[in-house]
Amino acid sequence: MTFAEPTPEMVAFYERRTNEHIDRVRRCLSVMAASTEHTEPLNERARLHDASKFSPAERIPYIWLTEFHRCRRSGETFTYPAGVEEQVHAAVEHHMTENRHHPDYHADPNDMSDVDLIEMVCDWTAMAQEFDVDGPTRPSANAYPSTMISVSSFTR
């Protein structure tokens, strides 16, 4: 599959922003690992969180997706190059179905383990911190209200 090439500035922004997000998730998972009986699995999740975003199936499309959101937040006009939007959708689907901390990975969200749920909430917490919001960062969070626990005060 051929991808439209992002600019070096887009790549640098993506790598910085994604690594900062992963670091925030790792800090949150570290707090949770120290305060639950799931120490080793949570430490392993911290080590691997969102690694797929650097895989061939996700990296370039996620660079474009990150640029889309950067432009949207700053009020800049953005249009995906021809064919890129479809590649972004495929990469997001891949990410959501290949990572246990996303409900879409599971046939039923009720199949998520405590470790899956903790990582999911740490992921949402990291997004809320990045965008300076309180509460869930995904509309689908409302579909899983039992997963809402507050960890943001421990990770800032």
C-alpha positions as CSV (number, residue, x, y, z in Angstrom):
1,M,0.0,0.0,0.0
2,T,1.4,3.4,-0.9
3,F,1.0,6.4,1.4
4,A,1.1,10.1,0.7
5,E,4.3,11.3,2.3
6,P,3.8,13.6,5.3
7,T,6.2,16.6,5.8
8,P,9.2,16.3,8.1
9,E,7.4,18.8,10.4
10,M,4.3,16.6,10.6
11,V,6.5,13.6,11.4
12,A,8.3,15.5,14.2
13,F,5.1,16.8,15.7
14,Y,3.5,13.3,15.6
15,E,6.5,11.6,17.2
16,R,6.8,14.3,19.9
17,R,3.0,14.3,20.7
18,T,2.7,10.5,20.6
19,N,5.7,9.9,22.8
20,E,4.4,12.5,25.3
21,H,1.0,10.8,25.3
22,I,2.7,7.4,25.9
23,D,4.8,8.9,28.8
24,R,1.6,10.3,30.4
25,V,0.0,6.8,30.1
26,R,3.1,5.2,31.6
27,R,3.1,7.5,34.6
28,C,-0.6,6.8,35.2
29,L,0.0,3.0,34.8
30,S,2.9,3.2,37.2
31,V,0.7,4.8,39.9
32,M,-1.9,2.1,39.3
33,A,0.7,-0.7,39.3
34,A,1.9,0.5,42.7
35,S,-1.6,0.7,44.2
36,T,-3.3,-2.5,42.8
37,E,-2.6,-6.2,42.8
38,H,-1.9,-6.0,39.0
39,T,1.7,-4.7,39.3
40,E,3.5,-6.9,36.7
41,P,0.7,-6.8,34.0
42,L,0.4,-3.0,34.3
43,N,4.1,-2.5,34.1
44,E,4.1,-4.6,31.0
45,R,1.2,-2.6,29.5
46,A,3.2,0.6,30.3
47,R,6.2,-0.8,28.4
48,L,4.0,-1.6,25.3
49,H,1.3,1.0,25.3
50,D,0.5,2.3,21.8
51,A,3.6,0.7,20.3
52,S,1.4,-0.2,17.3
53,K,1.3,3.5,16.4
54,F,4.8,3.1,15.2
55,S,4.1,0.0,13.1
56,P,3.9,0.1,9.3
57,A,0.1,-0.4,9.5
58,E,-0.4,2.7,11.6
59,R,2.5,5.1,11.6
60,I,1.9,7.1,8.4
61,P,-1.9,7.2,8.7
62,Y,-1.6,8.3,12.3
63,I,0.8,11.1,11.3
64,W,-1.9,12.4,9.0
65,L,-4.6,11.9,11.6
66,T,-2.5,13.9,14.1
67,E,-2.0,16.7,11.6
68,F,-5.8,16.7,11.0
69,H,-6.4,17.2,14.7
70,R,-3.6,19.8,15.1
71,C,-5.1,21.9,12.3
72,R,-8.7,21.5,13.6
73,R,-7.6,22.7,17.1
74,S,-5.7,25.6,15.7
75,G,-8.5,26.6,13.3
76,E,-6.4,25.9,10.2
77,T,-7.9,24.4,7.1
78,F,-6.9,20.8,6.4
79,T,-7.7,18.4,3.6
80,Y,-6.4,14.8,3.4
81,P,-4.5,14.0,0.2
82,A,-6.4,11.6,-2.1
83,G,-6.8,8.2,-0.5
84,V,-5.3,9.1,2.8
85,E,-8.6,9.4,4.7
86,E,-9.4,5.8,3.9
87,Q,-5.9,4.8,5.1
88,V,-6.5,6.7,8.3
89,H,-9.8,4.9,8.9
90,A,-8.1,1.5,8.3
91,A,-5.2,2.4,10.7
92,V,-7.6,3.5,13.4
93,E,-9.6,0.2,13.0
94,H,-6.3,-1.7,13.2
95,H,-5.3,0.1,16.3
96,M,-8.6,-0.3,18.1
97,T,-8.8,-4.0,17.3
98,E,-5.2,-4.9,18.0
99,N,-4.8,-3.2,21.5
100,R,-6.6,-4.7,24.5
101,H,-7.2,-1.4,26.2
102,H,-9.7,-0.5,23.5
103,P,-13.3,-1.9,23.9
104,D,-13.3,-2.6,20.1
105,Y,-10.6,-5.3,20.7
106,H,-13.1,-7.4,22.5
107,A,-16.2,-9.1,21.2
108,D,-18.1,-7.6,24.2
109,P,-16.7,-4.7,26.3
110,N,-17.7,-6.7,29.3
111,D,-14.9,-9.1,28.4
112,M,-12.3,-6.5,29.3
113,S,-10.1,-7.5,32.2
114,D,-9.3,-5.2,35.1
115,V,-5.9,-4.6,33.5
116,D,-7.6,-3.7,30.2
117,L,-9.9,-1.3,32.0
118,I,-7.1,0.3,34.0
119,E,-5.0,0.9,30.9
120,M,-8.1,2.3,29.0
121,V,-8.7,4.8,31.8
122,C,-5.1,5.7,32.0
123,D,-5.2,6.3,28.2
124,W,-8.3,8.6,28.6
125,T,-6.7,10.3,31.5
126,A,-3.6,11.1,29.4
127,M,-5.8,12.5,26.6
128,A,-7.7,14.6,29.2
129,Q,-4.4,16.0,30.5
130,E,-3.2,16.8,27.0
131,F,-6.3,18.7,26.2
132,D,-6.8,20.1,29.7
133,V,-10.3,18.7,30.1
134,D,-12.0,17.0,33.0
135,G,-13.8,13.7,32.4
136,P,-13.8,11.2,29.6
137,T,-12.3,12.2,26.3
138,R,-14.2,9.8,24.1
139,P,-18.0,10.0,23.5
140,S,-18.0,6.2,23.8
141,A,-16.9,6.5,27.4
142,N,-20.5,7.2,28.3
143,A,-21.3,3.6,27.1
144,Y,-18.9,2.2,29.7
145,P,-19.7,4.3,32.9
146,S,-18.5,1.5,35.2
147,T,-14.9,2.0,33.9
148,M,-14.7,5.6,35.1
149,I,-12.2,5.9,38.0
150,S,-10.3,9.0,38.9
151,V,-6.5,8.8,38.5
152,S,-5.7,12.2,37.1
153,S,-4.9,13.7,40.4
154,F,-2.1,11.2,40.8
155,T,-0.5,11.7,37.4
156,R,-0.2,15.4,36.8
